[in-house]
Amino acid sequence: MAKTAQPIIALITNRGRKRTLRAFVASVIFLTTGSIAIAGPLHREQAFRMHNRLAGVPPTEATLVSMETDIEAGDPAAAADTAMANKHFYTVTLKNFAAPWTNRDHSVFVPLNDYTMLVIGMVRDDVPFDQILSADLLYVDASQPLPASDSNDHYVALEQAMLQPGFDPQTDIVASAQSTAYGLPTTATAGAMTTRAASEAFFIAGTNRAMFRFTMLNHMCMDLEQVHDTSIVPDKIRQDVSRSPGGDSRLFLNNCIGCHAGMDPMAQAFAYYNYDEVLGRLLYSQGSVVAKYFNNDTTFDQGFRTPDDSWTNYWRQGQNATIGWSPTLPGAGSGAKSLGQELAGTTAFAQCQVEKVFQNVCLRDPVDINDRNAVDQMTANFQSGGAYSLRQVFADSAAYCMGN
């Protein structure tokens, strides 16, 4: 049966009817995007494929029969829930999904850490994923003391525990708070950005611009070249940026300004953060701008000198308004938490999460109009009612791609 491009019904969700709604949305996607709704061996094949894509391992016979029955009944959401109940959905699929975000090389071959574990826990508990850049949240091993702020040993041990047959991600992992474990003020916590792993990767040395760039890469699926805009007023570009690189001011006016004029005013939100290599931990100096913000301040001493952690989003106007900034947010604030809310409140953030899940589950980029329609509908569902359920995106992607 050829795929159709029929639009999928848009729904407004409420949390009290979540289970019923999820089943209905997944069945609509299932029936309108080309999955063949006939009884027989095909449903068994689709159930097998769905389980492999979500859990990374073959299902048991009992699980396969249960999923096959749900798919045959037009309820692929229930089948996806069964697959995601397998512990390997958490210990393998989600772990490998999030690990590349935690390092500059985007490598999956890194030890388990608090950033990766934060993603795993938020999906397990269906925490609205737009809190990934602002929550005072940490997921830890229930049987061990809280992680230390200067060591990843807690998560190295947890990774070993995950390999044991009796490990249960539903009970052996519990929610905690960064402010409790790491001693940060609650107002200074910013989800993934203030995890130890992200701090070590992106707050180390440099000028803290790396945290801004990699947050955009990981959570908005765009690099600075894609937001390059030379029309912005350059009044908050720092002193370390030459206005005549190589003696040619045209390079600044046609190149450097395009990134720095928008990035520097927002990266100011990180002015009180630093990762100390000697201590091996994130440092937060409330009310005191860290010294790295004044590196090379004689390069252009008439440039902007950072006074505090206030930030402004100049990208709300002009070409980058297409990022889809939330009209309910002010577009300015102080500190990393409010900046994280600004970034995660965009349409680009929602689209990015859905596309990453689609690629992970379907093993391809969206390739045609049917794929794009499905991704657009999943994005609308993801944002609808403020649910931001990444777990639901995994289920919807698996239902859409179980036929191919």
C-alpha positions in Angstrom: 0.0 0.0 0.0 1.5 3.3 -1.0 2.0 6.0 1.7 -0.5 8.8 1.7 0.1 12.4 2.5 -3.2 12.9 4.4 -2.8 15.3 7.3 -3.0 13.8 10.7 -5.6 15.1 13.1 -4.2 17.7 15.5 -5.2 17.1 19.1 -5.1 19.3 22.2 -3.9 17.1 25.1 -4.6 17.1 28.8 -2.7 15.1 31.3 -5.8 13.5 32.8 -6.6 11.7 29.5 -3.0 11.0 28.5 -3.2 7.3 28.1 -6.3 7.4 25.9 -4.9 10.2 23.9 -1.6 8.6 23.3 -3.2 5.4 22.0 -5.5 7.5 19.7 -2.7 9.7 18.3 -0.4 6.7 17.6 -3.2 4.8 15.9 -3.9 7.9 13.7 -0.3 8.1 12.7 -0.3 4.3 12.2 -3.3 4.4 9.8 -2.5 7.6 7.8 1.3 7.2 7.2 1.4 4.0 5.3 1.5 1.2 7.9 -0.6 -1.6 6.5 -3.6 -2.4 8.8 -4.3 -6.0 8.0 -4.1 -9.0 10.2 -1.5 -11.7 9.8 2.3 -12.2 9.8 3.0 -8.6 8.9 1.9 -7.5 12.4 4.4 -9.9 13.9 7.1 -8.5 11.8 6.2 -4.9 12.7 6.1 -5.8 16.4 9.5 -7.4 16.1 10.9 -4.4 14.3 9.4 -1.9 16.8 10.8 -3.7 19.7 14.3 -3.9 18.2 14.2 -0.2 17.3 13.1 0.9 20.8 14.9 -1.6 23.1 17.8 -2.6 20.9 17.2 -6.3 21.6 14.7 -9.0 20.3 11.5 -9.4 22.2 10.6 -12.6 24.1 7.8 -14.7 22.5 5.3 -13.5 25.1 6.2 -9.8 24.5 6.1 -10.3 20.7 2.6 -11.8 20.9 1.4 -9.0 23.2 2.7 -6.3 20.8 1.4 -8.1 17.8 -2.0 -8.2 19.3 -2.0 -4.4 20.1 -0.8 -3.6 16.6 -3.5 -5.8 15.0 -6.1 -4.0 17.1 -4.9 -0.6 15.8 -3.1 0.4 19.0 0.6 0.7 18.2 1.0 3.1 21.2 0.3 0.2 23.6 2.8 -1.9 21.6 5.4 0.8 22.0 4.8 1.1 25.7 5.5 -2.6 26.0 8.8 -2.3 24.1 9.8 0.7 26.2 9.2 -1.3 29.4 12.2 -3.3 28.5 15.2 -2.1 30.6 17.4 -1.8 27.5 15.3 1.1 26.3 16.9 3.0 29.1 20.3 1.4 29.5 21.1 1.1 25.8 18.9 3.1 23.5 18.5 6.3 25.6 22.1 6.1 26.9 23.5 6.0 23.4 20.9 8.6 22.2 22.1 11.2 24.7 25.8 10.4 25.2 27.0 12.4 22.1 25.5 15.6 23.5 27.8 15.4 26.6 31.1 16.0 24.8 32.7 18.2 22.2 33.4 15.3 19.8 29.8 14.1 19.8 31.1 10.6 20.6 28.9 7.9 22.0 31.9 6.2 23.5 32.0 8.1 26.8 31.2 6.9 30.3 27.8 7.3 31.7 27.5 10.7 33.3 24.9 13.0 35.0 23.9 14.7 31.7 23.1 11.3 30.0 21.4 10.1 33.1 19.3 13.3 33.2 17.9 12.5 29.8 17.2 8.9 30.7 15.4 9.9 33.9 13.3 12.6 32.3 12.1 10.2 29.6 11.3 7.5 32.1 9.3 9.9 34.3 7.8 11.7 31.3 9.0 15.1 32.7 8.2 17.8 30.1 11.4 17.9 28.1 11.4 21.6 27.7 12.8 21.6 31.2 16.0 19.9 30.0 17.8 23.3 30.1 16.4 24.8 33.2 15.4 22.1 35.8 17.0 21.6 39.2 17.1 17.9 38.5 19.5 15.0 38.8 19.0 11.2 38.5 21.0 9.0 40.7 21.6 5.4 41.8 19.1 4.7 44.6 21.4 2.4 46.4 24.4 4.8 46.6 25.2 8.1 48.2 24.6 11.2 46.1 27.2 11.9 43.4 30.1 14.1 44.4 30.5 17.5 42.6 34.1 16.7 41.8 33.9 13.1 40.5 32.0 11.0 37.9 32.5 7.8 40.0 28.9 7.6 41.0 27.8 7.2 37.3 30.7 4.9 36.4 29.5 2.6 39.1 25.9 3.0 38.0 26.8 2.0 34.5 28.3 -1.2 35.8 25.2 -1.8 37.8 23.0 -1.4 34.7 24.8 -4.4 33.2 23.6 -6.7 36.0 20.6 -9.0 35.3 18.6 -7.7 38.2 18.9 -4.0 37.5 15.5 -2.3 37.2 15.6 1.3 35.8 12.1 1.9 37.2 13.2 1.4 40.9 17.0 1.5 40.9 17.2 5.1 39.6 15.7 8.0 41.5 15.3 11.7 41.1 17.3 14.1 43.1 18.3 17.8 42.7 21.5 19.4 41.5 21.2 22.0 44.3 21.3 19.1 46.8 24.1 17.1 45.3 26.3 19.8 44.0 25.6 22.7 46.4 24.4 25.1 43.7 21.8 27.7 44.5 18.5 26.5 43.0 18.3 29.6 40.9 21.7 28.8 39.4 20.7 25.3 38.2 19.9 25.0 34.5 19.3 21.3 33.7 21.8 19.8 31.4 23.9 22.9 31.2 24.8 22.8 34.9 25.5 19.0 35.0 29.1 18.1 35.8 29.5 16.5 32.4 28.4 19.6 30.5 30.4 21.8 32.7 33.6 19.8 32.1 33.0 19.8 28.4 31.8 23.3 27.7 32.6 25.6 30.7 36.3 24.5 30.8 38.8 27.2 29.9 37.8 29.3 26.9 35.2 32.1 27.4 32.0 30.1 28.0 30.8 30.7 24.5 31.3 26.9 23.9 28.4 26.2 26.3 26.1 28.4 24.2 27.2 26.9 20.9 27.0 23.3 21.9 23.6 23.8 23.6 22.3 25.1 20.2 23.9 22.2 18.4 22.5 19.6 20.8 19.1 21.0 21.5 18.2 23.3 18.6 20.0 21.3 15.8 21.7 24.4 14.5 25.2 25.8 14.5 26.2 29.5 14.5 26.5 29.6 10.7 22.8 29.0 10.5 22.0 32.0 12.7 24.6 34.3 11.1 23.1 37.8 11.0 25.3 40.9 10.3 22.4 43.3 10.7 22.4 43.1 14.5 23.8 46.0 16.6 27.2 44.9 17.8 27.0 46.8 21.1 27.6 43.7 23.3 30.4 42.1 21.5 33.2 41.5 24.0 36.6 43.1 24.1 38.4 39.9 22.9 37.0 40.1 19.4 39.1 42.2 17.0 37.3 44.7 15.0 40.0 44.5 12.3 41.2 40.9 12.2 44.4 40.8 10.1 44.1 44.5 9.7 40.9 44.3 7.6 37.8 45.6 9.2 35.7 44.1 6.4 36.3 40.6 7.9 34.7 41.8 11.2 31.7 43.5 9.5 31.0 40.7 7.0 31.9 37.7 9.2 32.7 38.0 12.9 29.8 40.3 13.7 27.3 37.9 12.3 27.8 35.4 15.1 29.1 37.5 18.0 26.5 40.2 17.9 23.8 37.7 18.7 25.8 35.1 20.7 27.7 37.4 23.1 24.6 39.0 24.6 23.1 35.6 25.4 26.3 33.9 26.5 26.5 36.6 29.2 24.1 34.4 31.1 27.0 32.1 31.9 29.1 34.9 33.4 29.2 33.4 36.9 30.1 29.8 35.9 33.5 28.1 35.5 34.8 24.6 35.5 37.9 24.2 37.6 40.3 21.6 36.1 42.2 21.2 39.3 39.2 20.7 41.6 37.4 18.8 38.9 34.1 20.6 39.5 31.7 23.4 38.4 32.2 26.6 40.3 29.5 29.2 40.6 30.4 32.7 41.8 27.1 34.6 42.3 27.5 38.3 41.7 31.1 38.0 40.4 31.9 37.7 36.7 34.6 35.0 36.2 38.0 36.1 34.9 37.7 34.3 31.6 35.2 37.0 30.4 38.0 39.5 30.4 40.5 37.3 28.5 42.3 39.3 25.8 40.5 42.5 26.9 43.1 44.7 25.2 42.3 43.3 21.8 39.6 45.9 21.4 39.4 47.8 24.7 36.4 49.8 23.6 34.4 46.6 23.3 31.7 45.4 25.8 33.0 44.6 29.3 30.6 42.1 31.0 29.2 43.6 34.2 26.9 40.7 35.3 25.0 37.7 34.1 22.1 39.5 32.5 21.3 38.5 28.9 19.4 39.8 25.9 18.1 37.9 22.9 18.7 40.1 19.8 17.6 37.2 17.5 14.0 37.8 18.3 13.9 40.3 15.5 15.2 39.9 11.9 15.9 36.7 10.1 16.3 34.6 13.3 12.7 35.3 14.3 12.0 32.2 12.3 13.5 30.1 15.2 10.0 30.6 16.8 10.7 32.3 20.1 7.9 32.0 22.7 5.7 35.1 22.8 5.1 34.3 26.5 8.7 34.9 27.5 10.4 38.3 27.7 13.4 37.7 25.6 15.8 38.9 28.3 16.8 37.8 31.9 19.6 36.9 34.2 21.4 33.6 34.5 21.5 30.3 32.8 18.1 29.1 34.0 16.1 31.8 32.3 18.3 31.5 29.1 17.5 27.8 29.1 13.8 28.5 29.2 14.2 30.9 26.3 16.0 28.4 24.1 13.7 25.4 25.0 10.6 27.5 24.4 11.3 27.8 20.7 9.8 25.9 17.8 13.3 25.0 16.7 13.9 23.2 20.0 10.7 21.1 19.6 11.5 20.3 16.0 15.1 19.3 16.9 14.0 16.8 19.6 11.5 15.2 17.2 13.9 15.0 14.3 16.6 13.4 16.6 14.2 10.8 17.8 12.9 10.1 14.3 16.5 9.6 13.1 17.3 7.3 16.1 14.2 5.1 15.8 13.7 5.1 12.0 17.4 4.9 11.2 17.2 7.7 8.6 16.5 11.4 8.1 13.0 12.3 7.0 13.2 11.7 3.3 9.9 12.6 1.6 6.7 14.5 2.1 5.1 11.7 4.2 8.1 11.7 6.6 7.9 15.5 6.8 4.2 15.5 7.5 4.7 12.9 10.2 7.5 14.8 11.8 5.5 18.0 11.7 2.6 16.3 13.4 4.8 14.7 16.1 6.3 18.2 16.7 2.8 19.7 17.1 1.8 16.8 19.5 5.1 17.3 21.4 4.3 20.9 22.1 0.6 20.6 22.5 -0.7 21.5 26.0 2.9 21.9 27.3 3.3 18.1 27.6 6.7 18.0 25.8 6.7 14.2 26.2 9.8 12.8 24.5 8.7 9.4 25.5 5.6 9.9 23.3 7.8 11.0 20.4 9.7 7.7 20.7 6.4 5.8 20.6 5.0 7.8 17.6 8.3 7.4 15.7 8.3 3.7 16.3 4.7 3.4 15.1 5.4 5.3 12.0 8.5 3.4 11.0 7.5 -0.1 12.1 6.5 -0.9 8.5 9.9 -0.1 7.0 
